[in-house]
Amino acid sequence: SVRRARAMRRRFDDEAAGCARRCERARGRTRGARWSRGAAVAMLVVVARVVVAQRVEPMKAPTVTWLEPPKGHVAGGTTLAVYGGGFLNSARLKVRFARGEETTEAYATYHSSTMITVVTPARVGAGWTQVTVANDGETWSGTPNVYTKGSGTFLAYVYDDSLAGFYDGVRQGENTNAYHELWSASNTTGPYIGGTIVRVYARNLDLGSNTLSSSATYVGPTDGAGSPNPNFPDPNAVMNSPPVHGTFYPGSKLTCRMTCNIDVNQDSSIASDGSETFVTAQPAIWHSYTSVECETPPMPVPVGDPIPSTACHMHISNDGINYDYANVTFTYADPLPTVTSISTAQSSVWGARGPFDGNTEVIVKGTNFLPSKYLKCKFGGIPESGKNLWESDDVSHVVGTPGGRVRWVSSTEIRCITPEFGPASQQRQYPAGSTLAASIGCCAVLDVTFDANNGISSTVTIVDGGRGYATAPVLTIIGGGGGGATATATIDSSGVVNAVTITNAGHSYNQGSGATATATLDASGGTLSALTLTAAGSGYTVPPDVTFSCSGGGGS
């Protein structure tokens, strides 16, 4: 095309030169302006013809050789990896899913010349569909719906509409005996706060009193179709591998659902109005066709001491809507853990030891340890007045916040990584932006009141002086509707706040008065069901604190 363009350019240049000579001869007879316009027109035509000759060549079609995963649900949403060669990082890189008249094109994400990914579109029904790729959205690796040699390269992706745990449940074409899967779980007990990771596995078939004959065609957890070879489009062909097992299908709609009947008030019955039935669904993580991962949601804690346990049922859905009766049982419980021994790998006369800088793994033995992302270990701490050590709100040496450094091994063993302690405690022991970041102290609690002028009273009650302050903490007074109040603190030799001085009472605090309300209890008499405002009051600048007083006397 370049040679043709050059030849055309030479021909047009010659024509333009001849036109210019004719114009020069006719200059004496005709106004030059007329021929100048003619020459300009001629040149415009030349330029236009040259541009048309330089058309863009189509991109070369890539080749496709493998799909991962090879099978998914008709709801779509599966991130599909397509392997092959000749993929280009193009804005028009597309994957086409074709089966009969149902053809869908989806934009792909480029990873390398041999790998791209695409999110599978939803399909009307189950079956396998031809997969081809184009770098420019036009020149495809194979002809749609053509499966003969020489028609390019293509792959077959299998769409299924089965329920998780019940292959062919909708069609009943292959699983004629309606066998369901039997599942097991990695963790079967966890706290009511949730956060327990549960891996669900499809282990076998629920055959009942039957046996699976050698002629059965069921392709559940024990057999299945593989990723098709380009030369063998039939996904059930024996030469296509690896095999697909189970009925957990990857996709954005793969869901875990927890259903619990919790006797919250411990009256030995479950409320018929559904108030004690709790159903929570959340996304699942796909690991394989026989394994998915779920995180247990939080559930209401029933009354009682000790707290009673509750057996619940976890179901899986491929489309987030439809569930089979196949499930695993998960028990919510909150037993009080006990610690019987601790040890470290260091050899010493002490059973467990490590540096102040922390980062030592401690093996903790005991009972009633439950797996959860909320599992925590606490090292030391200073108890508050009137409280035991384990009741203290001192969080300066707690490890195991969500995603932290505590590992559950079993109900009788956990592993904890020691935090920095004592002289080595640093700013990272405290939340980002904390006003305590400049010191290693923690947890002072003050109670302030207001004076007659709606400022901060000079009388400040130290509820808890905290502990571990190297220097007096900076006090900031916020809330109450006012502003401008300032105060300073002093500490004793033990790093405890022992005095507070109001240096500026501020103004406009504690505005408003006269609001009242009545409360209504529910039928069981244990919790509030309604709050009715009986007087709105006046003068409030911020929402007031609400105090509940028992009408029959007692506390508030």
Long-range contacts (C-beta under 8 A, 24 or more apart in sequence): 1-53, 1-54, 1-55, 4-53, 5-50, 5-53, 5-54, 8-49, 8-50, 8-53, 9-46, 9-50, 12-45, 12-46, 12-49, 12-50, 13-46, 15-42, 15-46, 16-42, 16-43, 16-46, 58-136, 58-138, 58-139, 59-88, 59-90, 59-134, 59-135, 59-136, 59-138, 59-139, 60-86, 60-135, 60-139, 61-86, 61-133, 61-134, 61-135, 61-139, 61-140, 61-141, 61-152, 62-86, 62-87, 62-88, 62-133, 62-134, 62-135, 62-141, 63-141, 63-153, 64-131, 64-132, 64-133, 64-141, 64-142, 64-153, 64-154, 64-155, 64-230, 65-153, 65-155, 65-230, 66-155, 66-227, 67-131, 67-155, 67-157, 67-227, 67-228, 68-227, 69-227, 69-244, 69-250, 69-289, 70-157, 70-158, 70-225, 70-226, 70-227, 70-228, 70-235, 70-244, 71-157, 71-158, 71-159, 71-160, 71-224, 71-225, 71-235, 71-244, 71-249, 71-289, 72-120, 72-157, 72-158, 72-159, 72-160, 72-249, 72-250, 72-251, 73-159, 73-160, 73-161, 73-162, 73-249, 73-251, 73-253, 73-254, 73-318, 73-319, 74-122, 74-123, 74-124, 74-125, 74-126, 74-159, 74-160, 74-161, 74-319, 75-122, 75-251, 75-253, 75-318, 75-319, 75-320, 76-119, 76-120, 76-121, 76-122, 76-123, 76-251, 76-252, 77-119, 77-120, 77-122, 77-251, 77-252, 77-253, 78-119, 78-120, 78-249, 78-250, 78-251, 78-252, 79-117, 79-118, 79-119, 79-250, 80-117, 80-118, 80-119, 80-120, 80-157, 81-115, 81-116, 81-117, 82-108, 82-115, 82-116, 82-117, 82-118, 82-131, 82-133, 82-155, 83-114, 83-115, 84-114, 84-133, 84-141, 84-153, 85-113, 85-114, 86-113, 86-135, 87-112, 87-113, 87-114, 87-115, 87-116, 87-133, 87-135, 88-113, 88-135, 90-135, 90-136, 92-134, 92-135, 92-136, 92-137, 92-138, 93-133, 93-134, 93-135, 93-137, 94-133, 94-134, 94-137, 95-131, 95-132, 95-133, 96-130, 96-131, 96-132, 96-133, 96-134, 96-140, 96-144, 97-121, 97-123, 97-129, 97-130, 97-131, 97-157, 98-129, 98-130, 98-132, 98-144, 98-145, 99-123, 99-127, 99-128, 99-129, 99-130, 99-145, 100-145, 102-129, 103-144, 105-137, 108-133, 119-252, 120-157, 120-251, 123-159, 125-159, 125-161, 126-159, 126-160, 126-161, 126-162, 126-170, 126-171, 127-158, 127-159, 128-156, 128-157, 128-158, 128-159, 128-228, 128-233, 128-235, 129-156, 129-157, 129-159, 130-154, 130-155, 130-156, 130-233, 131-155, 131-156, 131-157, 147-233, 149-231, 153-230, 154-230, 154-233, 155-227, 155-228, 155-230, 156-228, 156-233, 156-234, 156-235, 158-225, 158-235, 158-244, 160-247, 160-249, 162-247, 162-249, 162-318, 163-247, 163-317, 163-318, 163-322, 163-323, 163-324, 164-247, 164-248, 164-249, 164-315, 164-316, 164-317, 164-318, 164-323, 164-324, 164-326, 165-202, 165-247, 165-316, 165-324, 165-325, 165-326, 165-327, 166-247, 166-324, 166-326, 167-218, 167-219, 167-220, 167-247, 168-218, 169-324, 174-217, 174-218, 174-219, 175-218, 175-220, 177-210, 177-216, 177-218, 179-205, 179-206, 179-207, 179-212, 179-218, 179-220, 180-205, 180-206, 180-324, 180-325, 180-326, 181-205, 181-206, 181-220, 181-221, 181-246, 181-247, 181-326, 182-206, 182-326, 183-326, 183-327, 183-328, 184-328, 185-314, 185-328, 185-329, 185-330, 187-330, 187-371, 188-328, 188-329, 188-330, 188-331, 189-309, 189-330, 189-331, 189-332, 189-333, 189-370, 189-371, 189-411, 190-296, 190-330, 190-331, 190-332, 190-333, 190-370, 190-371, 190-372, 191-332, 191-333, 191-334, 191-370, 191-372, 191-374, 192-298, 192-299, 192-300, 192-301, 192-307, 192-332, 192-333, 192-334, 193-298, 193-372, 193-374, 194-295, 194-296, 194-297, 194-298, 194-299, 194-372, 194-374, 195-295, 195-296, 195-298, 195-372, 195-373, 195-374, 195-402, 196-295, 196-296, 196-330, 196-370, 196-371, 196-372, 196-373, 197-293, 197-294, 197-295, 197-371, 197-373, 198-256, 198-293, 198-294, 198-295, 198-296, 198-314, 198-328, 198-330, 199-287, 199-291, 199-292, 199-293, 200-248, 200-256, 200-291, 200-292, 200-293, 200-294, 200-314, 200-316, 200-328, 201-290, 201-291, 202-245, 202-246, 202-247, 202-248, 202-289, 202-290, 202-291, 203-290, 206-326, 219-244, 220-245, 220-246, 220-247, 221-245, 221-246, 221-247, 221-290, 224-289, 244-289, 245-288, 245-289, 245-290, 246-288, 246-289, 246-290, 246-291, 247-289, 247-318, 248-286, 248-288, 248-289, 248-290, 248-291, 248-292, 248-316, 248-318, 249-286, 249-289, 249-318, 250-286, 251-286, 251-318, 251-319, 252-283, 253-317, 253-318, 253-319, 253-320, 253-321, 254-283, 254-284, 254-285, 254-286, 254-292, 254-316, 254-317, 254-318, 254-320, 255-281, 255-282, 255-283, 255-284, 255-316, 255-317, 255-320, 256-281, 256-282, 256-283, 256-284, 256-292, 256-294, 256-295, 256-314, 256-315, 256-316, 257-281, 257-314, 257-315, 257-316, 257-317, 257-323, 258-296, 258-297, 258-299, 258-312, 258-313, 258-314, 258-330, 259-312, 259-313, 259-314, 259-315, 260-299, 260-310, 260-312, 260-313, 260-332, 261-310, 261-312, 262-299, 262-300, 262-302, 262-310, 262-332, 263-302, 263-308, 263-310, 264-300, 264-302, 264-303, 265-302, 265-303, 265-524, 265-526, 266-302, 266-303, 266-304, 266-308, 267-524, 281-317, 281-320, 284-316, 292-316, 295-373, 296-330, 296-332, 296-372, 299-332, 301-334, 303-526, 306-334, 306-335, 306-336, 307-333, 307-334, 307-335, 309-333, 333-370, 335-367, 335-368, 335-370, 336-368, 337-366, 337-367, 337-368, 337-369, 337-370, 338-366, 338-367, 338-368, 339-364, 339-365, 339-366, 340-365, 340-366, 340-367, 341-365, 341-366, 354-418, 355-424, 356-420, 356-421, 356-422, 356-423, 356-424, 357-420, 357-424, 358-417, 358-418, 358-419, 358-420, 358-421, 358-424, 359-417, 359-418, 360-417, 360-418, 361-415, 361-416, 361-417, 361-418, 362-415, 362-416, 362-417, 362-418, 363-413, 363-415, 364-413, 364-414, 364-415, 364-416, 365-412, 365-413, 366-412, 366-413, 367-411, 367-412, 368-411, 369-408, 369-410, 369-411, 369-412, 369-413, 369-414, 370-408, 370-411, 371-408, 372-408, 373-402, 373-403, 374-400, 374-402, 375-400, 375-406, 375-408, 375-414, 376-400, 376-401, 376-404, 376-406, 377-406, 377-414, 377-416, 379-416, 379-418, 379-419, 379-421, 380-421, 382-467, 382-468, 384-443, 384-464, 385-464, 393-443, 394-442, 394-443, 394-467, 395-442, 395-443, 396-425, 396-429, 396-430, 396-440, 396-442, 396-443, 396-468, 397-421, 397-425, 397-429, 425-468, 435-473, 435-474, 435-476, 436-473, 438-471, 438-474, 439-468, 439-469, 439-470, 439-471, 439-473, 440-468, 440-469, 440-470, 441-466, 441-467, 441-468, 441-469, 441-470, 441-473, 441-491, 441-495, 442-466, 442-467, 442-468, 443-467, 444-469, 444-473, 444-489, 444-496, 444-497, 446-475, 446-497, 446-500, 448-477, 450-480, 450-509, 450-510, 451-505, 453-505, 453-507, 454-482, 454-507, 454-508, 454-509, 454-510, 454-511, 455-482, 455-485, 455-505, 455-506, 455-507, 455-509, 456-485, 456-487, 456-502, 456-505, 456-506, 456-509, 457-502, 457-505, 458-502, 458-505, 460-487, 460-500, 460-502, 462-497, 462-498, 462-499, 462-500, 465-491, 465-492, 465-496, 465-497, 465-498, 466-495, 466-496, 466-497, 467-494, 467-495, 467-496, 468-495, 469-495, 469-496, 469-497, 470-495, 472-497, 473-497, 475-500, 477-506, 479-542, 480-509, 480-510, 480-542, 481-508, 481-509, 481-510, 481-511, 481-512, 481-540, 481-541, 481-542, 482-506, 482-507, 482-508, 482-509, 482-510, 482-511, 482-541, 483-507, 483-508, 485-509, 508-541, 511-539, 511-540, 511-541, 511-542, 512-537, 512-538, 512-539, 512-540, 512-541, 512-544, 513-537, 513-538, 513-539, 514-538, 515-540, 515-544, 517-546, 519-548
